[in-house]
Every structure is written in C-alpha cells, then in structure tokens.
C-alpha cells in the first residue's frame, strides 16, 4: 500500500439535490475532511487516536451524524475504492449498526453511520488508487534532497508536518471529535497547509529533475480523478 500524507485526512463527500430549489439541476455539495480515526499508521506522520468505539466517543460521533443529517444529503461518498461500475460499495450492503462497536475507521463511523441513519440504500466509493501510479512519490523528493545537499533542509518539512499531527493528536485527546473536525476543516488551516507543506515541496528540484513538482502533480491528479 502506498504511504500518503498524514496532514490531509480522509474525505467524506455528501451531495444532495434540494427539492426546494427552483432549478432541478442545482446541487449542493459538502466535503468533510477527517483524520484517520483508526490510526492505521500508514502515513509519513500519524495522528495518535484513542479508541473511538468507546462509549464516550460514540456519543460524539452520534452528535456529528446529527449535525450532518441536517444537511439532508441524498448521496454519500467516502474515500474507498469501489469495484463496481456504479461506484457503490459492497461493504455497505452488509452494514449493521453493530459494526460501529468494532470498526474504528472513519468510513464506517461517519459515512456509513450517516447513510444508515438517513435510510440510504447505497454509499459510493470515490477513492482513486492505481498500483502502477504512486500518488504520493515522497521518496523521490527525499532522494533528490539527499543527493543535492538539502536533506537537513527537508527536515524542516518533517518538523512542520509532525507539529501539525502532534497538535491534532493533543486536540483529539482534549476535545470531542466534532471539535477537532471543525478545527481541521477551517479554510485558513487548509490553505496554510497547502502553502507550507505541499507548495513548500515545489522548491526541491532542478532543470533535470523536479520531484517536488511531480508530487504536487500526482496529488492534484488523484483529487481530480476523485472529483
């Protein structure tokens, strides 16, 4: 499995067509960025998360579902790969609320929980993964920095990323999951992270090799394919 960035979390996307709208084709879309509630340790830097299947955290997740239900989505999509032509997820076909007591993943805890509450018959998987394409080729950036005497400079990137992840971990420990999601989805924080982290890697490259530019290109390619 490809390692990815820790500071941009998984995505839950909810879209709906509001019946009250004059134009039937007008669609509103909500995108909710989440951190990894299961803390799978698959990223460069990982947020430390306690057991979200515990009773107290389940109450917090129910409150999140309450808030999202007010948006009244009629389509819900999560960061998961579907093997079906219509992008629906087979895993949701078998979903029961008891799963929430066992599986800490944000797909189930937020996406499936909300879909089940709203009576949705299907959830869509819109993630993009390709075994032949590395959508987060950080190794090339690391190798270029090492070969060009900028390894210590690249450490500043890791320090910023680690500091952000550490802050998220401390916030999770001291606050509700809903409060952390509110903080991580602020436009100002998202813009700052893009500028300081992704765009900050653009400087690693020269006339022959541009691994920082490639990483940004692959990142945006994956997102473009998702949306």
N, C-alpha and C positions, 0 to 999 in steps of 0.2 A: 504494500500500500504506500502511496506517495505521502511523504510528510508535507505538511502545509503550514500556513502561518497560524500562530496562536492568537494574534491580536485582532483578527477579523473572524467573528464567530459564525456558527451555522446560521442558515437563513430559513425562516418560516415566511411564506408568502400567502396572503389571503386576498382574494379578489371577489368583488360582488357586483352584480348589476342591480342598481336600486330601482324598484318598481315605481317610485315616486318621481323619478326623473322624466323630463319631457321627452328627451331623445333616448330611445331604447338602446342605442349603441354606446351610450356614456357608461364607462366602467370606472369604478374607484378601486384602487389597489393599495393595500397596506403591506409593507415589508417590515418584518420584525427580525432584527439581528439578535441572536442569542449566543451565549458562551456555551461550551460543552458541559452539560450537566452531568454526564457520565465520567468526565475527566479521563478520557481514554489514553492520554499520554502519547498522542500521535503527532504533535506539533513541535516546532522548534522550542517554544516556550509554552508551558501548560499551566492553566489555572487550577489551583487546588480547590476542590469542591467536596463538601461533606455529602452524606447520603441523602439525596433528595427524595428517596422513597420513605423516609421517616415521616411520622405524622405531622410534625410542625411544618416541614417543607411542603407536604402535600396540601396543607391548608393554603399556603402561599400560592401554589400552582393553581389551586381552585380559584383563588382570587384573580389570578391572571386570566384564567379562562372566562371568568365573569366579565372582566373588562373587555376582552377581545370579542366576546359574544355580542356586546353592544354594537359592534361594527356590522354585525349580521352578514358575514361572508357566505356566499353560496358556492365558493370554490376554495379549497385549501391545498396548498402545495408545500412540500418540505424538501430539505436538502437530502435527497436519497435518489438512488438510481433505479428507475423502473425498467423492467424487462418486457413491458407490454407496449404495443403500438400506440395505445391511447394514454400512456404515461401514468395510468393508475397503479397503485401499489398493492401487490398481493398480500403483503403483511397486514394491511389494514382490513382486508376481508375477514381475517381471523381475529381481529382485535376485540378484546373484552376489557372492561374497566379493571379487572383484577391484575392485568398486565402492569398497571401503574404502580402496583405494590412491589414489583420485581425488576422492572427495566427502567434505569435512570436516564436513558437517552432523551434529549430534548425533542426528538421527533415524536416519540410516544407521549412524553409528559406534557407537551404544549400542543403540538399539531394534532395527534390522534385524539387527545383528550377533548380538544375543542370541537373537532369534527364529530365525534361521538355524541357530545352534548347537543350539538345542533342537528343531529339526525342525518348527517351526510352518509351516503352510501359508499363514497369513494374518497380517497385522498390521492393527490398527484405527486409523483416523484420527479423533480426537475433538475436534479444534480447532473453535472457533466463530468464524466471521468473517461479516460482513454488510456488503455495500457501501453499505447505507443507514444503518448504525449505526456510530458511532465509539466503540469500546470504551475508548479512552484519550483523552478530549477535553481534553488538557492546554492546548491553545490558548486555550480559554475561561477557564481559570484564569489563564493568563498575561495575557490581555487585561483581566480583572477587576482583577488586582493592579496593572497599569499605570494603569488608569483611576481607581483608588482610592488611589493614592499608596503602594502596597505592593510595588512592583517590586523595590526593594532588599531588602525583607524576604523575598521569594520566592527571592532569590539564595541564602539560607541552605539552602533545599531543594536547590537545584542543587549547592551545595557538599557537602552530606551524601551525595547520590547519587553525585557524582563521586568522593568519597573512598572510598565503598564499591567502586565499579567499579575505581578505581585499586588498591585493596587486592587485589581479586580478580585483576587483571592481574599484580601482583607475585607473588602466591601461585602463579599458574599458571606463571610463569617459573621459580620456585624449587622447585616441588614437582610431584608426579605429579598427573594429572587426578583420580585417585581420592581423593587427599588433599584437593584443593580441593572436590570434591563432598561429602566428609564434613563439611568446614567449612561449606559453604553450606546444607547440609540440617539443621544443628543447630536444634532448636526455639527455642532462645533467640535465635538470629540472625534467624530468620523472624519471630518475634514482635516483635523490636525494629524490624525494617524496616517491618513493617505499622504499628507505632505511630508511628515517626518520619517515615516517608515518606508512606504513603497516608493514615493518620489525620491526619497533620500538615497535609494539604491541606484538611481539613474547615473550617478557620478562614477560608478565602478565600471570602467570600460575605456577603450581607446579606439583608434581608427581601424584596428584589425578585429577586435573582439568587443562586444557590448553586452556582457551578461546581465547587467542591471536593467538595460532596456528590454532585453529578452524576457526577464522575469516579469516586468510590468506588462509586456505584450501578452504573455501567456495568462497572466492574472485577468486581464480585461477580456481576452478571448473566451476564457471559461465563463465569465459572467455574461458576456454577450450571448453565448450559446444557451445559458440558463434562461435568460430573459427573452 
